[in-house]
């Protein structure tokens, strides 16, 4: 490739056979590629970064960390020894419990390849054992109840209540929102059981988007689900899966919609589509990258939100995420907490243990519903103004973030070893999200049943 320069070496896997193979990062002008070659299946080249913010400027040095609750030993090497093993470099921030394989949709895009075919759900006794296992292995962590579609279980409130009783301070529900839209009282039941946040699949503000990503028009159901959750006092995080040519032009509209739904909507968490599980076609040559999302945010908000308002998160590898916090001003605009990127300087290495503790705390606080505003009885207008200011930044704050999951084409094992998002496997192991869902071109998986 023209003007190609070598940047670094790493390891990846072959998308055809999932064999671990050497890889290198190279740049061509402002584009960064992961290049690797399998002796059996040839060379693969995948775009991993393009343009501003600068790739090297986004990097953060990390202090070494030792995992204290290893379940497996190193035998075959990453990514085949997950559990976690002693080579992993980050503790869990959030653990996904897949409480069902069933779903009431059959989306063309689904990392879990869930469908409408019925399978047996794990019993509530089994799920209680899972909760206890997490407590015995470093917990309590933030927990996401996932699937499949968790709301297809009629005992979902009991599962939430059980987790709260066992001492898990933050529980969020990963859902498509259909049943929450159809049954207004369900949101109340989940809130009473102790649910903190609804992590709502929300791909855009047009029905044509949902027809392509989810197989049918769903916008009306999404709106009703948000209405019912807001009425119940649940925090809501909107989670758009970004797919090239389908909804990347809708990023600004999604942020505008989220702003209109504050303070009940607490965040927008963008996820560029990853090519594992069930996905449409082969990965495009120019896939969606973190810097492209940030540039789209700036362009589609007419510069009201700038790419420099975002930075990486200290809890994981910097090339996995972006994050920014904003307060809604009385005039209706979002004011960034920092006018420039909130990253630490490159001379200040990130402490992963401190980062993951802060991440758990921040998500639990930010994505949960705000406390009802109290009335200030102090007659000093200066104090009242301060109280109103503090109330506003607590109640009308929104996080805008993103997570770039890895698949068999762009997997970087250096990044994988820094993962903070785990799935609890039926075999009693904590597997990094991208390893658990990793699938070869033919659907072969390492961990997912």
C-alpha positions in Angstrom: 0.0 0.0 0.0 1.2 3.5 -0.9 3.1 5.4 1.9 2.8 2.4 4.3 4.7 2.7 7.5 5.1 0.1 10.2 3.8 1.0 13.7 3.8 -2.1 16.0 3.4 -5.8 16.2 0.7 -7.8 18.0 -1.2 -11.1 17.7 -4.6 -11.8 16.2 -6.6 -14.8 14.8 -7.3 -16.0 11.3 -11.0 -15.2 10.5 -11.3 -18.5 8.6 -9.9 -20.9 11.3 -9.4 -18.8 14.5 -5.7 -19.9 14.7 -3.5 -17.4 16.5 -1.3 -15.6 14.0 1.2 -12.7 14.1 -0.2 -9.3 13.2 1.2 -5.9 12.6 -0.2 -2.4 12.7 0.7 -0.2 9.7 -0.3 3.3 8.7 -1.0 4.7 5.2 -1.5 8.5 5.4 -4.1 8.9 8.2 -5.4 5.4 8.2 -4.3 2.6 10.5 -4.6 -1.1 9.5 -4.2 -4.4 11.2 -2.5 -6.7 8.7 -2.0 -10.5 9.3 -1.4 -13.6 7.3 -2.5 -17.2 7.9 -0.3 -19.9 6.3 -3.5 -21.7 5.3 -5.9 -18.8 4.4 -3.8 -15.9 3.2 -3.5 -12.2 4.2 -6.2 -10.1 5.9 -6.1 -6.3 6.1 -8.6 -4.5 8.3 -9.1 -0.7 9.0 -8.9 0.0 12.7 -8.4 3.8 12.9 -8.8 6.6 10.4 -8.0 10.3 10.8 -8.5 12.6 13.7 -8.3 12.3 16.7 -4.8 11.1 16.2 -4.1 7.4 16.8 -0.9 7.9 18.8 -2.4 10.8 20.7 -5.2 8.6 21.8 -2.8 6.1 23.4 -2.4 5.8 27.2 0.2 4.0 29.1 -1.2 1.5 31.7 0.4 0.4 34.9 0.7 -3.4 35.3 -2.1 -5.2 37.1 -2.4 -8.6 38.6 -5.7 -10.5 38.4 -6.4 -11.9 41.9 -9.3 -14.2 41.0 -7.9 -16.4 38.2 -10.0 -19.4 37.2 -7.8 -20.9 34.5 -4.1 -21.3 33.8 -2.2 -20.4 30.7 -1.9 -23.5 28.4 -2.9 -22.7 24.9 -2.4 -18.9 25.2 -4.8 -16.0 24.5 -7.7 -16.2 23.6 -8.0 -19.9 24.4 -7.5 -19.8 28.2 -10.0 -17.3 29.3 -11.5 -17.7 32.7 -9.8 -15.2 33.4 -6.2 -16.5 33.2 -3.1 -14.9 34.8 -2.2 -13.1 31.6 -5.3 -11.0 31.6 -4.8 -7.4 32.7 -8.1 -6.0 34.0 -10.7 -6.9 36.6 -14.4 -6.9 35.7 -16.4 -3.7 35.6 -19.6 -5.3 34.3 -20.5 -8.9 34.1 -23.2 -10.1 31.7 -25.5 -12.9 32.9 -27.3 -14.5 29.9 -30.5 -15.6 31.6 -32.2 -16.9 28.4 -31.3 -17.9 24.8 -34.9 -17.1 23.7 -35.9 -13.8 22.0 -39.1 -12.2 20.7 -37.2 -10.8 17.7 -35.0 -12.5 15.1 -32.8 -9.6 14.2 -30.5 -9.7 11.1 -27.8 -8.4 13.5 -27.3 -10.2 16.8 -24.1 -10.9 18.6 -25.7 -13.8 20.5 -27.4 -15.3 17.4 -30.6 -15.4 19.5 -33.9 -16.3 17.9 -37.5 -17.3 18.4 -36.9 -21.0 18.7 -37.6 -22.0 22.3 -34.9 -23.5 24.5 -34.8 -24.2 28.2 -33.9 -21.2 30.5 -31.5 -21.6 33.4 -33.5 -22.0 36.6 -33.7 -19.3 39.2 -31.7 -21.6 41.5 -29.0 -21.8 38.9 -28.9 -18.0 38.5 -28.7 -17.6 42.3 -25.6 -19.9 42.1 -24.2 -17.6 39.4 -24.7 -14.5 41.7 -22.9 -16.3 44.5 -20.1 -17.4 42.3 -19.5 -13.8 41.4 -19.4 -12.8 45.0 -16.9 -15.5 45.7 -14.7 -14.3 42.9 -14.1 -10.7 43.5 -17.7 -9.3 43.4 -20.0 -7.6 43.7 -19.6 -6.2 40.2 -22.0 -4.2 38.1 -24.3 -6.8 36.5 -26.2 -6.7 33.2 -29.0 -9.2 32.7 -28.8 -10.2 29.0 -29.7 -12.9 26.6 -31.5 -13.5 24.2 -34.2 -11.1 25.4 -34.5 -11.2 29.2 -38.0 -9.8 29.4 -39.4 -13.1 27.8 -38.9 -14.5 31.3 -42.0 -14.0 33.5 -39.8 -14.4 36.6 -37.5 -11.5 35.7 -38.5 -9.3 38.7 -37.6 -12.2 41.0 -34.2 -12.5 39.4 -33.6 -8.8 39.8 -34.8 -8.9 43.4 -32.6 -11.9 44.2 -29.5 -10.1 42.9 -30.2 -7.0 45.0 -30.8 -9.2 48.1 -27.5 -10.8 47.6 -25.7 -7.5 47.6 -25.3 -6.4 43.9 -25.6 -2.6 44.0 -26.2 -2.0 40.3 -28.3 -4.1 37.9 -29.1 -3.2 34.3 -31.4 -4.8 31.8 -30.2 -5.3 28.2 -33.5 -5.3 26.2 -35.1 -4.6 22.9 -38.0 -3.0 24.8 -40.9 -4.8 23.1 -42.5 -6.2 26.3 -41.8 -3.0 28.2 -43.8 -1.2 25.4 -46.6 -3.7 25.4 -47.0 -4.0 29.2 -46.9 -0.6 31.0 -46.9 -2.2 34.4 -43.7 -4.3 33.7 -41.5 -1.3 34.2 -43.0 -0.6 37.6 -42.5 -4.3 38.6 -38.8 -4.1 37.5 -38.2 -0.9 39.4 -39.8 -2.2 42.6 -37.6 -5.3 42.3 -34.5 -3.1 42.3 -33.6 -2.6 38.6 -31.4 0.5 38.1 -31.1 1.0 34.4 -32.7 -0.1 31.1 -30.0 -0.6 28.5 -32.3 -0.1 25.5 -31.5 -1.2 22.0 -32.1 2.0 20.0 -30.7 2.0 16.5 -32.2 5.3 15.3 -35.1 7.7 14.9 -36.5 6.3 11.6 -38.4 3.1 11.0 -36.5 2.3 7.9 -33.4 1.8 10.1 -35.2 -0.8 12.2 -36.5 -2.7 9.1 -32.9 -3.2 8.1 -31.2 -3.8 11.5 -34.1 -5.6 13.3 -36.3 -6.9 10.5 -39.4 -4.7 11.2 -40.5 -1.2 12.1 -40.0 -0.7 15.8 -39.8 3.1 16.5 -43.3 3.3 18.0 -42.4 0.4 20.4 -39.2 2.1 21.4 -41.0 5.4 22.2 -43.6 3.5 24.4 -40.8 1.6 26.2 -39.0 4.9 27.0 -42.3 6.4 28.2 -43.1 3.5 30.5 -39.6 3.3 31.9 -39.5 7.1 32.6 -42.9 6.9 34.3 -41.6 4.1 36.5 -38.5 6.1 37.5 -35.9 3.9 35.7 -32.7 5.2 34.2 -32.4 4.6 30.5 -29.3 4.3 28.3 -29.9 4.3 24.5 -27.7 1.8 22.7 -27.5 2.2 18.9 -25.7 -0.4 16.8 -24.1 1.6 14.0 -24.1 -0.1 10.6 -22.4 1.4 7.5 -24.9 2.8 5.0 -27.9 2.3 7.4 -27.8 4.6 10.3 -24.5 6.4 10.4 -26.2 9.5 9.1 -28.6 9.4 12.1 -26.0 9.9 14.9 -26.8 13.5 15.5 -30.6 12.9 15.5 -30.1 10.1 18.1 -28.3 12.6 20.4 -31.0 15.2 19.8 -33.7 12.7 20.7 -31.8 11.6 23.8 -31.5 15.2 24.9 -35.2 15.7 24.5 -35.8 12.8 26.8 -33.7 14.0 29.6 -33.5 13.5 32.6 -34.9 10.0 32.2 -32.5 9.1 29.3 -29.1 9.2 31.1 -26.8 8.3 28.2 -26.2 7.2 24.6 -23.8 4.3 24.1 -22.8 3.8 20.4 -21.6 0.4 19.3 -20.2 0.1 15.7 -21.4 -3.2 14.4 -19.0 -6.1 15.0 -18.9 -9.1 12.8 -19.6 -12.0 15.1 -22.8 -13.9 15.9 -25.3 -13.0 13.2 -24.5 -10.1 10.9 -25.3 -8.8 7.4 -22.7 -9.8 4.8 -18.9 -9.6 5.0 -17.2 -6.8 6.9 -16.8 -3.7 4.7 -13.4 -2.5 3.7 -13.9 0.8 5.5 -15.6 -0.2 8.7 -16.9 2.3 11.3 -14.1 3.4 13.6 -14.0 5.5 16.8 -12.6 8.6 15.2 -15.2 8.4 12.4 -18.0 8.3 15.0 -16.5 11.3 16.8 -16.2 13.3 13.5 -19.8 12.4 12.7 -21.0 13.6 16.1 -19.3 17.0 15.5 -20.6 17.4 12.0 -24.1 16.2 12.7 -24.5 18.4 15.8 -23.2 21.4 13.7 -20.1 21.7 16.0 -22.1 22.0 19.2 -20.5 18.8 20.4 -16.8 18.5 19.3 -14.6 15.5 18.9 -12.2 17.1 21.4 -14.9 16.8 24.1 -14.2 13.0 24.2 -11.4 10.8 25.4 -10.7 7.2 26.1 -11.8 5.5 29.4 -9.1 4.6 32.0 -10.6 1.3 32.8 -9.8 -0.6 29.6 -7.5 -0.4 26.5 -7.8 3.2 25.1 -8.6 1.9 21.6 -11.8 0.2 22.8 -13.8 3.2 23.9 -14.6 6.9 23.9 -16.5 8.9 26.5 -17.7 12.4 27.2 -20.0 14.0 29.8 -22.5 16.8 29.1 -24.9 18.9 31.1 -28.1 20.2 29.6 -28.3 24.0 30.0 -31.6 25.8 30.5 -31.5 26.9 26.9 -31.5 23.3 25.6 -27.8 23.0 24.6 -25.4 20.3 25.9 -22.4 21.8 27.7 -19.3 19.6 27.9 -17.7 19.1 31.2 -14.4 19.7 29.5 -13.9 21.9 26.4 -11.0 19.7 25.4 -10.3 16.0 25.5 -10.5 14.8 29.2 -7.7 12.3 28.8 -4.8 12.3 31.2 -1.5 13.4 29.7 0.6 10.6 28.1 3.2 11.1 30.9 0.6 9.9 33.5 0.2 6.2 33.2 -3.4 4.9 33.9 -3.9 2.7 37.0 -6.3 0.0 35.7 -7.5 -1.0 39.2 -8.4 2.6 40.0 -9.9 3.0 36.5 -12.2 0.0 36.8 -13.4 1.1 40.3 -14.2 4.6 39.0 -16.0 3.1 35.9 -18.2 0.9 38.1 -19.1 3.8 40.3 -19.7 6.3 37.4 -21.9 3.9 35.4 -24.0 3.0 38.5 -24.5 6.7 39.3 -24.9 8.1 35.9 -27.1 5.5 34.2 -29.5 5.2 37.1 -32.5 7.5 37.4 -31.7 10.8 39.2 -33.1 11.4 42.6 -36.3 13.6 42.6 -35.4 17.3 42.8 -35.9 18.7 46.3 -37.1 22.2 47.2 -34.6 24.5 48.7 -35.9 26.4 51.7 -32.9 28.7 52.2 -33.8 32.3 51.5 -30.2 33.3 50.5 -30.5 33.6 46.7 -26.8 32.9 46.3 -27.1 29.6 48.1 -30.3 28.8 46.3 -28.5 29.4 43.0 -25.7 27.0 44.0 -28.2 24.4 45.1 -30.0 24.7 41.7 -26.7 24.5 39.9 -25.7 21.3 41.8 -29.1 19.8 41.2 -28.9 20.5 37.5 -25.5 18.9 37.0 -26.7 15.9 39.0 -30.1 15.6 37.3 -29.5 16.9 33.7 -26.2 15.2 32.9 -25.8 12.8 30.0 -22.9 10.6 29.0 -22.2 10.0 25.3 -19.9 7.1 24.8 -19.0 4.2 22.6 -17.5 0.7 22.6 -15.7 -0.7 19.6 -16.0 -4.5 20.0 -13.5 -6.7 18.2 -14.3 -9.6 15.8 -12.2 -12.2 14.1 -11.0 -9.6 11.4 -9.8 -6.8 13.7 -9.0 -8.7 16.9 -5.9 -7.4 18.7 -4.9 -9.7 21.6 -3.2 -6.8 23.3 -6.5 -5.1 23.5 -8.3 -8.2 24.5 -6.1 -8.7 27.6 -7.3 -5.3 28.8 -11.0 -6.1 28.6 -13.2 -5.1 31.6 -16.5 -6.5 30.2 -17.1 -10.2 30.8 -19.7 -12.8 30.1 -20.3 -15.4 32.8 -20.2 -18.7 30.9 -22.3 -21.8 31.8 -19.0 -23.5 32.6 -18.4 -21.1 35.5 -15.9 -18.8 33.9 -15.6 -15.1 33.2 -14.9 -14.7 29.5 -14.1 -11.3 27.9 -17.0 -10.2 25.8 -15.1 -10.2 22.5 -13.6 -13.6 23.1 -16.9 -15.2 24.1 -18.6 -13.9 21.0 -15.7 -14.5 18.6 -16.9 -16.4 15.6 -15.0 -17.5 12.4 -16.3 -16.7 9.0 -18.2 -20.1 9.0 -19.8 -19.5 12.4 -17.3 -21.5 14.4 -16.9 -20.3 18.0 -14.4 -20.8 20.8 -16.7 -20.3 23.8 -20.3 -19.6 22.9 -22.3 -22.9 22.8 
